[in-house]
Amino acid sequence: MTLISITGVSGTMGTAAIDHLMADPQNRLRILLRRTRRGKKAFRQIRKKCRDRMEVIFGDIRDYNDCKKLCDVP
């Protein structure tokens, strides 16, 4: 299984990227989303597509610790 970390999924390109990545059943996603109305809406839409193959980290890309969580390998 491949773990892919991704940011910017609440936008148009991010949504298209998730669709493309989820086409391969071997991919798992780790997503960084901000706790905004748009981020929460994106989370609900993504959750329908990815279910058990995603992990969401709510945070901000400008925060070092949030980026560290996004990039840490289990």
Legacy VTK file of the C-alpha trace (Angstrom):
# vtk DataFile Version 3.0
C-alpha trace
ASCII
DATASET POLYDATA
POINTS 74 float
0.000 0.000 0.000
1.199 3.502 -0.847
0.654 6.344 1.607
0.301 9.711 -0.132
0.266 13.004 1.771
-1.624 15.806 0.066
-2.674 19.400 0.759
-5.038 21.732 -1.065
-7.797 19.175 -1.518
-10.628 21.622 -0.893
-10.026 23.241 -4.288
-10.871 22.096 -7.789
-7.442 20.642 -8.552
-7.321 18.877 -5.193
-10.669 17.218 -5.811
-9.486 16.021 -9.226
-6.247 14.732 -7.690
-8.158 12.708 -5.101
-10.365 11.175 -7.785
-7.262 10.172 -9.720
-5.417 8.793 -6.677
-8.406 6.816 -5.430
-8.645 5.006 -8.780
-5.748 2.838 -7.573
-6.974 0.618 -4.698
-3.415 0.413 -3.315
-3.327 4.133 -2.440
-4.027 5.531 1.016
-4.265 9.274 1.579
-3.167 11.507 4.421
-4.825 14.883 3.952
-4.144 18.226 5.610
-7.271 20.379 5.899
-7.888 23.656 7.670
-10.781 23.875 10.125
-12.798 26.246 7.986
-16.257 25.944 6.511
-14.704 25.086 3.139
-12.341 22.536 4.714
-15.173 20.805 6.558
-17.285 20.706 3.392
-14.358 19.182 1.494
-13.923 16.630 4.304
-17.538 15.459 3.955
-17.166 15.051 0.184
-13.818 13.280 0.429
-15.037 10.955 3.170
-17.714 9.613 0.805
-15.063 8.739 -1.800
-12.267 7.429 0.398
-13.878 5.914 3.487
-11.279 3.661 5.096
-8.365 4.703 2.868
-7.761 8.178 4.240
-6.518 9.943 7.323
-7.383 13.591 7.856
-5.215 15.977 9.815
-6.911 19.259 10.633
-4.318 21.999 10.731
-2.485 24.655 8.781
0.386 24.215 6.333
2.107 27.212 7.951
2.378 25.280 11.237
5.515 23.145 11.487
3.901 20.547 13.788
0.926 20.078 11.452
3.298 19.546 8.511
5.309 17.101 10.581
2.144 15.079 11.319
1.339 15.084 7.602
4.767 13.789 6.610
5.559 11.367 9.457
5.754 7.757 8.377
4.010 5.331 10.758
LINES 1 75
74 0 1 2 3 4 5 6 7 8 9 10 11 12 13 14 15 16 17 18 19 20 21 22 23 24 25 26 27 28 29 30 31 32 33 34 35 36 37 38 39 40 41 42 43 44 45 46 47 48 49 50 51 52 53 54 55 56 57 58 59 60 61 62 63 64 65 66 67 68 69 70 71 72 73
